[in-house]
């Protein structure tokens, strides 16, 4: 870039703080900047927006053609660079900071530009339990502040502990590095209290960003909404970002909190609401057609961070449709079983018995506590990682039960102090230590086993430092990690079950009765990072609970795979509904939050699958041509009826046996980036439906190309079966080795084998019509794609020629909606039937195709 361009591009970026990109270009024109330079600026900005849209991570599903105005940090920014500096000082790796930078940039790019006249965004960010969601939304807030968002409201759970923890983090990372840029409406010890003259915070003379961290508490939220309303005249030009931490808790389907949050949003003409949660079950089941908080604009699926201990890592999961159980991770050997007979000895089975309950130190509870002391000693020997060491005991929500643990546990600690030197005690401790070390070798995690004799000398100090903490809503005792290293056994309930980080958590004893997915997952405080002691964590729980967590790992994997799959099909939050696998003994979420849910199809049922990514080397493409020609030749032999329309570029072979489709899927090569096009999963699903329900035994095989003309330049699948090739230019991305065409199938193609005029049907209507005409028949569509596929002039800024060595074969599959079929697994999802979308996202920004399909 020449100096003039660089100077003017810097001017353009500065203008973006005060104007939308379109308005900024107009300003350059008013400044009489050379039109050639303006065009270069426009093209350069477009390339940067495409890079943000096409980021590998995080995956996102977006409604409509939202303008990607934010393309990343600017040299003059203050808030984001301060966070980077702190993370560098904390020892974060460059790759981890880059990942945070990319994820937060993508999220900010999905918010409306702060200078839009009016907006009301709804988004959802899905992370993992204890995976750094707070850091992510802090980065999002920093970047939004650098681009002149004014008001920042963080809804920080329902307990004081989480609100205080969140306030402390935001003050440390946002306020303290730039104190003159921020005004706080709340502090560490004070939730929101109305002040006089609310308007003074939002007038043009007050340049500071306004930060408010409040609990989801109805009276507090009502006061805040009333306070905001008193400044209504000054809020017209006040872009606000509302971060709803733990967005599934209290926010959804509540008679007190939900209306208050919407009252706050109603006070703000320019507001972006973004929910953050690791358990989005309730959020994904909100009625999309209601005036509520359904994430209608975008859903972002944060990648699993490196080194994160999640549900699947610890508990394994079950195989999904088409997966070989032998290939599915079974989790680390870190779960220890608590016998059912022990449960009534550590928590009362009836609520009425809680008052006089006295827990026993059972053998499993004793082993868990002993092992915690051994782990803490071993970590002191290693001298690496988190300085804190915590154990969690969670058996009941009743505070009287929590308090009843203090005496027997303090007695156990004093007994250990007195008898630590006795040979029998040392022998028992060594047996426990060596047994656990053998089950999870330290070498598997890049660590070195700590020998028992080495940790023994640290045990007296561990026992002296160990506190027994009753952390619940009625106690004044709290875990405090701000004043030096902590060694603590925390006994508690709901105050420890969501959002709050238990630093250095090594051991958990968990036998709490739970009835819903989100509650159970959020109580898993053992998820997160274990730097320096990844081989040492252990969890004691019942066999039933362990099975439930294994089921939840399956639900999580399936849910995130749905989001990833639909992303590659250009689906949106208003045209797809993520499926949630049900369980016979657990609710997905509270009953009130599921009132609008409907039964969902299993696996590929009712879905459209299409190839988006292709290798461009000759051998790979020739193999796919051969597989397609073989399928067509076999279909011609076994079809019940052939519909030939070469003048339309269409051929259809009806009622082809499913074995031919399976044979094709075994030979056709899908690109590994096409997650929805996994041949094994597709084959497994087809075979299962054909075997158990008698469905998908017959298929219609179609060819979709351009009308055949007399110039002879056609692609021939078989004698007498030829069409002109279609054009699919590739996206202009920075990646190489493969081509990304983004969209292959048009909506019309999904109805190619249906009778009647289907040209104007919506996708939902096409699904209904397919269910009426072909309830058990699948559709496979073959597309011959020209190897050059040069983009038309209007697309040259974002696409380039396909440039393949051979002509490419694209594949689309359409599955009928299953109903009334025998299955041991069921799913639920949001009901999209009442959604009225005036934009057909699959026809927007469509890659170059024949003129009639772009109409």
Number of C-alpha atoms within 10 A of each C-alpha: 8 6 8 11 16 13 11 17 21 15 13 21 18 15 17 22 17 16 19 19 21 11 14 19 20 14 15 20 13 9 9 10 13 13 11 10 16 20 12 14 21 17 14 14 20 17 17 16 20 18 17 22 17 18 16 13 17 21 23 28 26 22 21 20 10 13 14 21 21 26 21 16 18 15 7 9 14 18 24 22 19 18 20 19 13 14 17 13 9 9 8 13 10 12 10 13 15 12 17 23 19 18 26 24 22 27 26 23 23 25 26 23 28 27 20 13 12 16 18 16 20 21 24 28 25 20 22 24 25 23 22 16 21 16 17 21 25 23 27 24 26 26 27 28 27 20 22 21 25 24 24 22 19 25 24 26 26 20 19 18 22 21 26 22 15 24 24 17 14 22 18 14 22 24 20 13 17 14 12 11 17 19 17 17 18 17 17 15 11 14 18 17 12 15 8 8 10 16 17 12 20 23 15 11 8 14 15 19 21 21 22 21 26 29 24 25 17 17 13 18 23 18 16 21 21 16 20 22 19 16 18 17 12 18 22 15 20 22 26 27 26 22 24 25 28 22 25 23 22 16 26 23 22 13 11 16 21 18 18 23 23 17 18 21 21 14 19 26 18 25 26 25 22 25 27 23 23 24 25 22 24 25 24 27 27 23 22 23 15 10 8 17 25 24 25 20 21 25 26 25 22 23 17 13 17 10 13 19 20 22 25 22 18 24 24 23 24 20 14 17 19 18 16 13 13 8 8 14 15 16 16 15 17 18 18 16 15 22 13 13 9 17 19 14 15 23 27 20 13 8 12 9 12 18 13 11 18 20 20 17 17 14 11 17 20 14 16 22 23 18 22 27 30 24 24 29 25 23 22 18 16 17 11 11 15 16 16 18 25 22 29 26 24 23 22 24 18 18 20 16 25 27 18 21 23 16 12 14 19 14 11 15 18 14 11 17 15 10 12 16 12 10 10 11 13 16 11 12 20 17 13 16 18 14 11 17 16 10 12 19 16 17 10 10 15 12 14 14 17 18 14 17 10 13 19 19 13 18 21 16 15 20 19 12 13 18 17 20 21 24 22 22 19 9 13 9 13 14 21 12 14 7 6 8 15 19 25 25 25 24 25 26 24 18 19 26 18 24 27 19 20 23 24 25 25 25 26 26 23 21 23 20 14 16 14 16 23 23 19 21 22 23 21 21 20 27 22 23 22 20 14 17 23 19 25 24 21 25 23 23 22 22 15 14 19 19 14 20 21 22 21 26 22 21 23 22 15 19 18 19 17 19 23 20 19 25 20 22 21 20 20 23 25 25 20 19 21 21 27 24 21 18 18 8 9 13 16 25 21 17 12 11 21 23 13 15 18 15 16 22 18 21 19 20 16 20 16 20 23 21 25 25 21 25 20 19 14 13 12 18 22 16 14 21 20 16 19 25 17 18 22 24 14 15 25 19 10 15 19 13 14 16 12 16 15 20 12 14 20 23 24 24 24 22 21 25 18 21 15 19 23 19 14 21 20 15 15 20 18 23 17 12 15 18 18 24 22 17 19 16 19 22 21 17 21 23 20 16 20 16 12 11 17 13 21 24 20 22 26 27 26 25 27 25 25 23 18 20 13 6 7 10 12 19 19 14 20 14 7 9 20 23 28 25 25 22 26 29 29 27 23 21 16 8 10 9 8 16 23 21 22 21 21 24 25 16 19 16 20 22 21 19 23 15 10 8 8 18 13 10 14 14 16 13 12 19 23 16 18 24 18 12 13 19 18 22 22 25 27 22 22 21 24 27 25 23 22 19 21 19 22 15 8 9 16 14 16 18 22 21 20 27 17 20 16 18 22 26 23 23 23 21 21 24 25 24 21 21 15 6 11 11 10 7 10 16 19 20 22 27 21 20 12 10 13 11 12 6 11 14 18 19 17 12 13 18 23 23 19 13 7 6 14 13 6
